[in-house]
Amino acid sequence: MTITEGSLKFEFPEHCITSKYDEWSHYRKQFENKCSTGNKAIDFIAIEANQTLWLCEIKDFRIGQRNPEKLPLEQEIALKVKDTLAGIVSAKFKANNPIEKNFAEESLKCKNIRIVLHIEQPDGIRQIYNLSDLKDKLKRLLKAIDPHIVISTCLNQKYVPWTITESSNTP
């Protein structure tokens, strides 16, 4: 299975099933604008060997700068993780789409949860984020869910079960 997000292509091995959570009809039609403030969503979820639930957020800053009015990146990701987990629970019980409902049920059977931020930054000396600092901030916010947050890039993807390449429409 393959997921394309912008210019990035994520290819999954056979022992993984995956879904673009932020495109689920349950999220879009039943969950997103509920609970007063609106809910956020990570980009995709993957289930590895029926054991590990991966929550992955993708940020590609090579194609544009981050809006300075947004929450700090680590807070935005923490919010997306929290809301996505709540959305998966909701989908298990209330999703109208049977495929999404089944995916949510399988997600909640997993024994582990892993959080991944896949981030691409402009080439050169001036990076937008210090990845070590960003990882420390994410760990502090999300340690109750995953104390071993993974930050991947196209050049460093050794801790994820999928491969990431540039698709044909590279920036």
Disulfide bonds with the S-S distance in Angstrom:
none
